[in-house]
Amino acid sequence: MRFLDDIELADGETLTMNCPVCKGIKKFTITKMDRVLLYNCYRNSCTVKGARKVDRTAEDIKRKMNGHTIKVEASEFKIPEYFSSDLDECDDFIMRWNLASINLFHDVKNNRVVFPIMKKRKVIDAVGRALDKNVLPKWYKYGNYATHFSHTVQRSKISTAVLVEDAISAITVANYFPVTGFGLLGTSLLQEHIYILSTFDRVVVALDPDALQKTLQHSKELTNYVKDVKVLRLTDDLKYKNVNDFNKLRELLNV
């Protein structure tokens, strides 16, 4: 991939272009994240993908010496006035999913339980789950910055992320195992996800049973960036704490 030598991107910037190998139109993306170029062709028949460490540019070094690095600023997230800390209307939901230890809000306008997404102790986004089963969409993201929801309770020597779809599953798996529950907020695997997951020693892909194809696809994708990638074929969504699923996960983690 010699052509990567000529690519100049700021940290956090993404370039979309024609694939230099299969020539797919606008199918090739390159993203720079903290001195790493992540590149990937999204054409099904093309297998070009990978990561390359790059040196800092003179401007990067200059900024670093001044005490800061180039970074993408998060768009400001303002907590809506209709977010309430009074969770009385959410009690049944909180008890059902064992969320008493989680900082939550109640979206009184749309009747949703709201999971704040934090970074450096600051709310940068939020995702809400409808309390009424007739309300659609079931899940709703309020901001435009965060791409995932993660939760960690206990840590181990081998850092492990368990890839799930939603915030409740991420919280559940982290409550029971020494892992980081990593909720994709859907089933799509983004380059931002790949960059963060590449910092873990091990990733277990455990999407819902009806997303098995995505599970296999994501695990294959992640093997280019993570040393140890495992697939957990589920009987049910992890938030339902199916005994067989939990035992399978325990075996994978060797705990």
Backbone bond lengths (Angstrom), bond angles and torsions (degrees), N, CA, C in turn:
res aa  C-N    CA-C-N  psi(-1)  N-CA   C-N-CA  omega(-1)  CA-C   N-CA-C  phi
1 M - - - 1.465 - - 1.531 110.53 -
2 R 1.324 115.91 56.50 1.457 119.47 -177.69 1.520 112.72 -61.79
3 F 1.333 116.62 -29.58 1.463 119.15 -177.96 1.522 111.67 -60.75
4 L 1.338 118.00 -20.91 1.461 120.81 178.45 1.527 111.31 -63.94
5 D 1.346 115.95 -23.84 1.460 119.66 -179.46 1.529 111.78 -63.18
6 D 1.326 115.83 -24.11 1.467 119.89 -176.86 1.528 112.93 -96.07
7 I 1.336 115.96 -0.22 1.467 119.99 -177.97 1.523 109.88 -85.37
8 E 1.319 116.50 126.05 1.464 121.84 176.64 1.520 109.16 -120.59
9 L 1.313 115.83 112.47 1.459 121.75 -179.51 1.522 109.63 -128.89
10 A 1.313 116.04 147.88 1.464 120.78 171.68 1.524 108.12 -79.18
11 D 1.316 116.97 157.69 1.461 120.83 179.95 1.523 109.67 -60.39
12 G 1.342 116.42 127.82 1.454 121.89 -179.04 1.515 114.31 91.10
13 E 1.339 117.31 -5.60 1.467 121.08 -177.97 1.531 110.60 -87.43
14 T 1.343 115.89 145.20 1.461 122.06 179.02 1.523 110.11 -121.82
15 L 1.325 115.79 136.98 1.457 122.53 177.76 1.525 108.33 -115.41
16 T 1.338 116.77 130.01 1.463 122.15 175.60 1.524 108.44 -111.05
17 M 1.343 116.20 132.04 1.453 120.05 -175.17 1.531 110.11 -152.97
18 N 1.337 116.43 175.40 1.453 120.84 174.15 1.523 108.93 -69.88
19 C 1.320 116.97 142.50 1.455 120.56 -178.85 1.526 109.88 -67.49
20 P 1.332 117.77 127.62 1.466 120.82 -179.14 1.532 113.05 -71.48
21 V 1.337 117.38 -11.68 1.459 120.96 -178.09 1.530 111.80 -102.30
22 C 1.348 116.00 -59.79 1.467 119.00 -177.70 1.517 112.81 -91.11
23 K 1.346 116.69 -8.82 1.465 123.86 179.02 1.528 112.89 69.45
24 G 1.328 117.25 16.53 1.462 120.17 177.54 1.518 110.93 -59.76
25 I 1.330 116.43 132.27 1.461 121.74 -176.50 1.526 111.12 -72.03
26 K 1.325 116.03 119.11 1.465 123.28 177.60 1.537 112.57 54.21
27 K 1.321 116.13 36.61 1.462 121.03 -178.68 1.537 112.53 -105.22
28 F 1.337 116.90 -6.95 1.455 121.16 -172.59 1.523 110.33 -110.31
29 T 1.327 117.43 127.90 1.461 121.04 178.68 1.520 110.28 -123.30
30 I 1.327 114.48 146.80 1.464 122.16 175.28 1.522 107.11 -130.76
31 T 1.316 116.59 127.73 1.462 121.55 178.52 1.526 109.36 -125.32
32 K 1.330 116.17 134.51 1.461 119.96 176.53 1.519 109.40 -100.36
33 M 1.323 116.19 123.94 1.453 122.40 179.44 1.524 109.02 -135.05
34 D 1.330 116.54 106.78 1.459 122.45 173.97 1.528 111.78 50.29
35 R 1.335 116.10 60.29 1.459 123.80 176.42 1.532 113.37 68.12
36 V 1.325 117.79 20.48 1.467 121.80 175.72 1.519 108.83 -127.83
37 L 1.342 116.64 130.23 1.461 121.75 173.66 1.523 108.04 -97.30
38 L 1.337 116.22 116.59 1.458 122.12 174.79 1.520 107.91 -96.98
39 Y 1.320 118.43 122.51 1.457 120.38 -179.17 1.527 110.43 -128.27
40 N 1.340 115.14 147.67 1.459 119.49 -173.85 1.523 110.44 -162.83
41 C 1.343 116.46 137.08 1.466 121.82 171.62 1.517 107.89 -101.24
42 Y 1.328 116.76 128.65 1.462 121.44 -176.17 1.520 113.26 -92.62
43 R 1.327 116.64 7.90 1.454 119.93 174.97 1.526 108.54 -76.98
44 N 1.344 117.60 129.13 1.460 121.62 -173.94 1.521 113.43 -56.59
45 S 1.328 116.68 -35.18 1.460 120.42 -175.89 1.532 113.10 -83.90
46 C 1.321 117.18 -3.92 1.468 121.25 -177.66 1.523 110.13 -105.98
47 T 1.315 116.43 136.99 1.473 120.63 -176.81 1.524 112.98 -109.44
48 V 1.325 117.12 13.33 1.459 120.49 -177.01 1.529 110.51 -75.40
49 K 1.304 116.96 119.77 1.463 122.79 176.75 1.519 108.19 -169.02
50 G 1.309 116.14 159.36 1.453 118.61 178.25 1.515 112.30 162.01
51 A 1.315 115.52 -166.75 1.467 121.76 -179.37 1.521 108.72 -143.99
52 R 1.319 116.07 145.36 1.457 120.77 178.12 1.518 109.56 -139.67
53 K 1.330 115.24 129.71 1.456 119.42 175.11 1.518 108.82 -75.25
54 V 1.317 115.57 140.90 1.459 120.48 -179.81 1.522 109.23 -129.37
55 D 1.299 116.92 153.64 1.459 121.38 177.32 1.515 110.04 -75.65
56 R 1.298 115.27 155.32 1.454 119.02 175.20 1.525 109.94 -69.54
57 T 1.319 115.68 146.13 1.456 119.84 174.75 1.526 108.90 -76.75
58 A 1.306 116.15 168.09 1.465 120.30 178.36 1.524 110.43 -58.03
59 E 1.348 115.92 -37.48 1.465 119.58 179.73 1.521 111.01 -67.64
60 D 1.359 116.22 -38.83 1.463 119.88 176.73 1.526 110.33 -59.13
61 I 1.316 115.42 -47.75 1.466 120.77 -178.23 1.525 110.92 -62.85
62 K 1.320 115.52 -41.94 1.460 120.23 179.39 1.529 110.59 -60.33
63 R 1.324 115.39 -44.83 1.470 119.40 179.98 1.532 110.29 -66.35
64 K 1.324 115.92 -39.45 1.461 119.62 179.36 1.521 110.85 -62.04
65 M 1.316 117.03 -41.82 1.465 121.32 -179.73 1.520 111.02 -66.39
66 N 1.321 116.74 -25.16 1.463 120.40 177.71 1.522 111.90 -84.51
67 G 1.321 115.15 1.99 1.465 118.17 174.01 1.498 115.20 101.18
68 H 1.330 118.63 6.88 1.465 119.05 177.38 1.518 109.46 -153.07
69 T 1.314 115.66 158.13 1.458 121.53 179.46 1.513 109.47 -112.61
70 I 1.334 115.66 162.09 1.453 120.26 176.19 1.518 108.85 -67.04
71 K 1.284 117.86 132.32 1.459 120.56 177.63 1.521 109.49 -151.71
72 V 1.319 114.56 159.19 1.462 120.01 177.75 1.522 107.71 -85.41
73 E 1.304 116.10 122.14 1.455 119.59 -178.91 1.531 110.84 -75.16
74 A 1.316 115.65 135.29 1.458 119.72 176.73 1.525 109.68 -71.27
75 S 1.324 115.44 135.77 1.447 118.64 175.22 1.519 108.06 -64.43
76 E 1.305 116.91 139.62 1.462 120.82 -175.66 1.516 110.59 -64.56
77 F 1.319 115.86 131.23 1.462 120.62 177.54 1.523 109.02 -108.70
78 K 1.287 116.15 118.46 1.462 121.23 177.93 1.518 109.10 -100.35
79 I 1.317 115.71 124.54 1.464 120.08 179.45 1.524 108.74 -65.97
80 P 1.337 117.83 121.02 1.472 120.74 -178.09 1.522 112.69 -60.32
81 E 1.302 115.98 151.21 1.468 121.28 -179.29 1.523 111.61 -63.88
82 Y 1.340 116.71 -24.22 1.470 119.57 -177.72 1.535 112.40 -88.04
83 F 1.345 117.80 9.63 1.458 121.37 169.27 1.521 107.65 -86.33
84 S 1.316 116.80 121.86 1.459 121.34 -178.19 1.524 110.57 -115.20
85 S 1.326 115.56 145.94 1.463 121.02 175.40 1.526 111.54 -86.00
86 D 1.310 116.15 -5.40 1.460 121.41 176.10 1.527 108.04 -80.61
87 L 1.330 116.37 110.21 1.464 121.30 -173.57 1.524 113.77 -104.51
88 D 1.336 116.66 18.91 1.468 119.83 -177.93 1.531 111.95 -56.10
89 E 1.328 116.54 -39.76 1.461 120.48 -178.62 1.532 112.18 -72.23
90 C 1.324 115.78 -11.62 1.470 120.50 -176.64 1.523 112.61 -105.17
91 D 1.340 117.37 3.15 1.463 121.19 -172.39 1.526 113.00 -54.67
92 D 1.328 117.15 -47.13 1.464 120.36 -177.22 1.525 110.71 -62.56
93 F 1.324 115.90 -41.94 1.468 121.23 -179.88 1.526 110.29 -65.43
94 I 1.325 116.56 -43.71 1.469 121.73 -179.33 1.527 110.62 -63.74
95 M 1.326 116.86 -41.86 1.461 120.79 179.39 1.529 110.75 -67.38
96 R 1.332 116.88 -40.26 1.465 120.75 -177.39 1.518 111.41 -61.43
97 W 1.347 116.48 -40.84 1.466 120.16 -174.07 1.521 112.57 -104.64
98 N 1.324 117.77 10.22 1.471 121.84 175.61 1.531 111.35 57.04
99 L 1.324 115.47 55.13 1.466 121.23 -175.31 1.534 112.77 -109.27
100 A 1.325 116.72 15.49 1.463 120.24 -174.30 1.526 112.96 -60.60
101 S 1.333 117.55 -27.34 1.467 120.45 -177.15 1.529 112.53 -89.95
102 I 1.329 117.66 0.49 1.467 122.27 -175.91 1.525 110.08 -98.37
103 N 1.318 117.29 137.29 1.457 121.38 174.83 1.530 108.85 -74.07
104 L 1.309 116.24 118.18 1.459 121.85 -175.58 1.523 110.69 -130.42
105 F 1.331 115.58 164.92 1.456 122.74 169.94 1.525 108.39 -125.55
106 H 1.323 114.27 165.42 1.463 120.26 170.75 1.519 108.03 -114.47
107 D 1.317 116.15 120.02 1.462 121.71 173.40 1.523 106.20 -80.33
108 V 1.341 115.84 95.52 1.463 119.96 -174.08 1.531 111.73 -71.93
109 K 1.308 116.91 -23.20 1.459 121.44 -179.97 1.527 111.27 -71.52
110 N 1.321 116.51 -42.55 1.465 121.21 -175.52 1.525 113.07 -113.13
111 N 1.342 115.31 5.05 1.467 122.68 178.38 1.524 111.75 53.40
112 R 1.317 115.34 61.96 1.464 121.87 178.11 1.529 110.04 -128.30
113 V 1.323 115.61 147.58 1.462 121.00 167.69 1.525 106.37 -82.60
114 V 1.320 116.41 128.85 1.468 120.40 -174.23 1.528 110.78 -109.83
115 F 1.333 114.80 128.15 1.460 122.51 177.20 1.528 108.07 -102.85
116 P 1.331 118.62 107.70 1.469 119.97 177.27 1.529 110.54 -66.01
117 I 1.305 116.53 142.66 1.462 121.79 175.28 1.520 106.92 -106.36
118 M 1.329 115.23 119.21 1.450 120.97 -170.72 1.529 112.11 -106.36
119 K 1.327 114.98 151.48 1.456 122.15 170.09 1.513 107.18 -148.36
120 K 1.322 115.30 121.74 1.461 121.19 -177.45 1.526 111.09 52.21
121 R 1.337 115.15 46.01 1.468 124.46 176.20 1.532 113.25 65.16
122 K 1.317 115.71 18.75 1.456 120.17 179.73 1.524 109.00 -122.10
123 V 1.333 116.26 137.30 1.461 120.58 177.78 1.527 108.49 -74.90
124 I 1.335 116.28 116.92 1.461 120.44 -179.08 1.526 112.29 -107.53
125 D 1.336 116.18 -10.03 1.459 120.39 -178.99 1.519 107.04 -173.59
126 A 1.318 116.46 -178.82 1.462 120.24 178.08 1.522 108.51 -160.29
127 V 1.328 114.52 149.99 1.461 120.04 176.35 1.522 107.51 -129.57
128 G 1.329 116.37 137.46 1.455 120.54 -175.24 1.514 112.70 -118.95
129 R 1.335 116.00 146.00 1.465 123.23 177.76 1.521 108.74 -114.37
130 A 1.337 116.62 124.45 1.463 121.19 -178.09 1.522 110.67 -62.93
131 L 1.337 116.39 136.00 1.458 121.25 176.37 1.529 111.30 -82.67
132 D 1.312 115.89 -28.32 1.464 121.69 178.20 1.528 108.40 -93.49
133 K 1.325 117.54 122.15 1.461 120.83 -176.28 1.524 112.80 -65.48
134 N 1.318 117.44 -14.36 1.463 120.35 179.36 1.530 112.60 -89.00
135 V 1.347 116.19 -6.63 1.456 120.38 -179.62 1.527 109.82 -85.00
136 L 1.322 116.30 130.02 1.459 121.87 177.87 1.527 110.01 -123.44
137 P 1.341 118.53 146.38 1.462 125.33 -3.56 1.518 112.10 -72.11
138 K 1.325 116.03 156.51 1.466 120.13 -179.00 1.527 110.67 -63.09
139 W 1.344 115.74 -42.89 1.459 121.98 176.74 1.517 109.38 -111.70
140 Y 1.330 116.22 142.30 1.473 120.71 -179.04 1.526 109.86 -141.14
141 K 1.335 116.80 128.30 1.467 121.32 177.02 1.520 108.80 -98.22
142 Y 1.334 116.14 129.08 1.465 121.08 -171.40 1.519 113.52 -85.16
143 G 1.322 117.65 -30.80 1.467 120.39 -176.80 1.510 111.89 -111.81
144 N 1.331 115.72 -172.61 1.462 121.28 -176.88 1.527 112.92 -121.65
145 Y 1.335 117.59 11.28 1.459 118.59 -174.68 1.531 113.28 -101.24
146 A 1.308 117.96 -58.94 1.465 120.82 -173.11 1.529 111.53 -69.02
147 T 1.331 115.66 140.32 1.459 120.76 179.65 1.524 112.36 -107.00
148 H 1.342 116.73 -4.70 1.457 118.58 -177.62 1.531 109.65 -158.72
149 F 1.334 115.32 169.16 1.457 122.14 174.30 1.518 107.08 -124.71
150 S 1.327 117.68 126.13 1.468 119.83 179.92 1.520 110.63 -125.68
151 H 1.332 114.63 153.80 1.464 120.09 -178.63 1.521 108.77 -148.72
152 T 1.331 115.64 131.85 1.467 121.75 178.80 1.521 109.13 -133.32
153 V 1.326 116.80 132.27 1.453 121.33 177.38 1.523 109.97 -111.52
154 Q 1.327 116.85 -51.31 1.463 121.65 -179.75 1.525 109.54 -126.70
155 R 1.315 116.33 146.04 1.456 121.57 -177.38 1.527 110.66 -112.52
156 S 1.329 115.30 157.90 1.462 120.72 176.15 1.519 109.01 -130.52
157 K 1.334 116.54 172.25 1.468 120.80 -179.44 1.522 110.81 -63.50
158 I 1.336 116.99 -35.37 1.460 121.62 176.44 1.522 107.58 -95.62
159 S 1.319 116.73 108.25 1.464 119.58 -177.91 1.530 109.75 -71.52
160 T 1.325 115.48 125.88 1.461 121.21 -173.70 1.514 110.69 -130.18
161 A 1.315 115.98 134.01 1.459 121.90 172.40 1.522 108.10 -111.85
162 V 1.321 116.42 133.89 1.469 121.19 174.02 1.515 107.19 -106.92
163 L 1.322 115.29 116.89 1.458 122.58 -174.60 1.520 110.26 -84.03
164 V 1.334 116.34 116.21 1.458 122.32 179.34 1.529 108.73 -128.85
165 E 1.326 116.44 -178.22 1.460 119.03 -174.39 1.523 114.33 -93.46
166 D 1.326 117.96 -36.54 1.457 118.92 -170.56 1.522 112.67 -131.27
167 A 1.318 114.95 173.75 1.472 121.48 -175.58 1.519 112.47 -66.34
168 I 1.332 117.79 -39.08 1.471 120.10 -178.03 1.524 110.45 -64.59
169 S 1.329 117.06 -43.00 1.464 120.46 178.64 1.524 110.78 -64.36
170 A 1.341 116.69 -38.75 1.463 120.55 178.91 1.526 110.50 -62.92
171 I 1.321 116.71 -42.42 1.464 120.97 179.46 1.529 110.40 -67.41
172 T 1.333 116.61 -43.36 1.468 121.25 -177.90 1.511 111.75 -59.97
173 V 1.327 117.07 -50.04 1.470 119.72 -175.70 1.525 110.68 -67.72
174 A 1.323 118.03 -33.06 1.468 120.69 178.48 1.527 111.53 -73.43
175 N 1.325 117.12 -26.83 1.465 120.67 178.34 1.527 112.17 -71.16
176 Y 1.325 116.92 -26.72 1.458 120.97 -173.70 1.525 114.45 -107.30
177 F 1.331 117.69 -15.81 1.460 120.30 -176.03 1.533 110.10 -136.10
178 P 1.345 117.55 154.94 1.472 120.60 178.23 1.529 111.34 -79.14
179 V 1.328 115.33 66.95 1.467 122.16 -176.51 1.525 109.39 -138.75
180 T 1.319 115.36 170.55 1.459 121.73 168.79 1.524 107.87 -100.29
181 G 1.310 116.33 119.53 1.458 119.67 174.04 1.519 107.84 -77.50
182 F 1.325 116.53 123.58 1.464 121.59 -173.40 1.525 108.29 -118.98
183 G 1.337 116.53 101.24 1.459 121.35 -178.92 1.510 111.55 -88.78
184 L 1.329 116.77 122.58 1.462 121.36 -179.55 1.524 112.96 -73.31
185 L 1.327 116.28 -12.08 1.475 121.36 -173.27 1.529 109.00 59.14
186 G 1.314 114.88 43.63 1.458 122.74 -177.28 1.510 108.59 144.43
187 T 1.330 117.09 -152.66 1.461 120.01 179.13 1.528 112.89 -121.21
188 S 1.342 117.70 -3.73 1.461 120.57 -177.41 1.521 111.56 -82.25
189 L 1.323 115.89 139.50 1.461 122.16 177.72 1.520 108.21 -102.25
190 L 1.341 116.46 113.88 1.450 122.10 -177.24 1.527 110.68 -96.40
191 Q 1.328 116.29 164.64 1.461 119.23 178.98 1.525 111.44 -64.77
192 E 1.337 116.92 -31.95 1.465 119.62 175.76 1.526 110.02 -62.53
193 H 1.344 116.82 -38.68 1.462 120.67 177.16 1.525 110.08 -62.28
194 I 1.326 115.88 -46.73 1.464 121.17 -177.50 1.526 110.52 -59.38
195 Y 1.327 115.87 -43.34 1.462 119.70 -179.50 1.531 111.21 -60.48
196 I 1.318 116.86 -46.74 1.467 120.72 -179.19 1.521 110.72 -67.16
197 L 1.333 117.08 -43.91 1.461 120.76 -177.98 1.524 112.27 -66.95
198 S 1.327 117.07 -24.78 1.460 120.44 179.42 1.528 112.06 -67.70
199 T 1.321 117.21 -12.62 1.463 120.97 178.99 1.529 111.99 -85.45
200 F 1.353 117.46 -7.15 1.466 121.23 180.00 1.527 110.34 -92.22
201 D 1.330 115.78 151.86 1.467 120.68 175.40 1.528 110.84 -71.48
202 R 1.331 115.83 -32.62 1.461 120.40 -174.02 1.529 109.47 -146.73
203 V 1.327 115.60 142.63 1.458 121.54 175.67 1.523 108.77 -129.00
204 V 1.315 116.20 129.36 1.461 121.94 174.34 1.523 107.72 -108.51
205 V 1.324 116.69 119.47 1.467 121.43 179.86 1.518 107.83 -89.93
206 A 1.331 116.78 117.50 1.466 121.53 -173.16 1.528 110.58 -139.45
207 L 1.319 116.17 59.59 1.461 119.87 177.00 1.530 109.73 -74.36
208 D 1.324 115.91 168.72 1.462 121.17 -177.88 1.530 110.87 -58.29
209 P 1.337 118.64 154.85 1.468 121.81 -177.22 1.528 114.22 -54.92
210 D 1.339 117.39 -33.30 1.469 119.44 -178.75 1.527 112.27 -77.50
211 A 1.331 117.45 -0.50 1.468 121.36 178.65 1.530 110.44 -116.21
212 L 1.337 116.34 34.67 1.462 120.38 -177.38 1.522 111.86 -59.77
213 Q 1.332 117.33 -40.37 1.453 120.42 -179.75 1.531 110.98 -60.71
214 K 1.343 115.67 -41.33 1.462 120.69 177.03 1.527 110.46 -65.62
215 T 1.318 117.00 -39.14 1.460 121.41 179.05 1.522 110.45 -57.79
216 L 1.331 116.30 -48.14 1.462 121.06 -179.40 1.526 110.91 -67.01
217 Q 1.324 116.22 -39.76 1.467 121.07 -179.96 1.518 111.10 -63.91
218 H 1.334 116.49 -46.36 1.466 120.64 -178.67 1.527 111.72 -66.78
219 S 1.325 116.78 -38.49 1.466 119.36 -179.78 1.526 110.11 -64.50
220 K 1.325 116.59 -39.67 1.463 120.15 177.55 1.529 111.09 -63.99
221 E 1.324 115.66 -41.78 1.465 121.16 179.59 1.529 110.90 -63.00
222 L 1.322 116.45 -43.30 1.456 120.88 -174.24 1.533 113.32 -72.12
223 T 1.330 117.05 -21.17 1.465 118.53 179.51 1.525 112.51 -62.78
224 N 1.333 116.81 -16.89 1.465 120.38 177.13 1.527 112.10 -77.20
225 Y 1.335 116.43 -14.71 1.466 119.87 -172.36 1.527 113.73 -126.91
226 V 1.327 117.46 -20.76 1.466 121.41 -176.18 1.526 108.81 -120.45
227 K 1.322 117.05 134.14 1.457 121.78 -175.63 1.517 112.15 -62.77
228 D 1.327 117.57 -42.85 1.466 121.71 -174.67 1.523 109.55 -124.25
229 V 1.320 117.07 107.12 1.463 122.26 178.79 1.527 108.80 -118.96
230 K 1.324 116.13 128.17 1.460 120.68 -179.43 1.527 109.85 -124.93
231 V 1.336 115.35 153.51 1.462 122.02 178.33 1.517 108.92 -110.90
232 L 1.326 116.94 130.44 1.458 121.90 175.10 1.526 107.96 -111.89
233 R 1.319 116.37 108.06 1.470 120.96 178.36 1.524 108.32 -83.18
234 L 1.308 115.30 114.34 1.459 121.06 -171.27 1.531 113.15 -93.86
235 T 1.325 113.75 150.46 1.461 121.00 169.48 1.516 109.49 -83.90
236 D 1.326 115.24 -33.44 1.462 121.87 -178.12 1.530 108.30 -149.24
237 D 1.327 115.60 166.70 1.458 120.66 175.60 1.531 108.65 -58.41
238 L 1.329 117.48 138.92 1.467 120.97 -175.85 1.520 113.48 -58.53
239 K 1.325 117.83 -25.51 1.469 117.80 -178.42 1.527 112.85 -67.79
240 Y 1.353 116.61 -15.50 1.465 120.00 177.48 1.522 112.12 -85.22
241 K 1.324 117.05 -3.15 1.469 123.49 173.24 1.530 112.55 54.25
242 N 1.321 115.51 43.50 1.463 120.81 176.13 1.531 109.01 -59.30
243 V 1.320 117.11 130.03 1.465 121.95 -174.72 1.525 111.38 -59.90
244 N 1.333 117.18 -43.81 1.467 120.19 -179.45 1.533 111.15 -64.12
245 D 1.327 116.15 -40.91 1.460 120.04 178.82 1.521 111.29 -64.78
246 F 1.325 116.77 -43.11 1.464 120.59 178.73 1.533 111.01 -63.99
247 N 1.334 116.80 -38.32 1.468 119.53 178.67 1.526 110.50 -66.58
248 K 1.320 117.31 -39.49 1.479 121.13 178.16 1.524 109.64 -62.30
249 L 1.326 116.12 -43.52 1.461 120.08 -179.51 1.522 110.63 -66.14
250 R 1.310 116.31 -39.66 1.480 121.02 178.11 1.519 110.61 -60.22
251 E 1.331 116.16 -40.10 1.467 120.07 178.47 1.531 111.54 -66.95
252 L 1.338 116.35 -41.78 1.461 119.89 178.79 1.522 111.85 -61.61
253 L 1.329 114.99 -39.08 1.466 120.54 -177.71 1.525 112.56 -83.16
254 N 1.344 116.02 -15.54 1.456 121.54 -177.71 1.519 110.99 59.37
255 V 1.334 115.63 48.22 1.468 120.33 177.90 1.517 110.53 -124.36
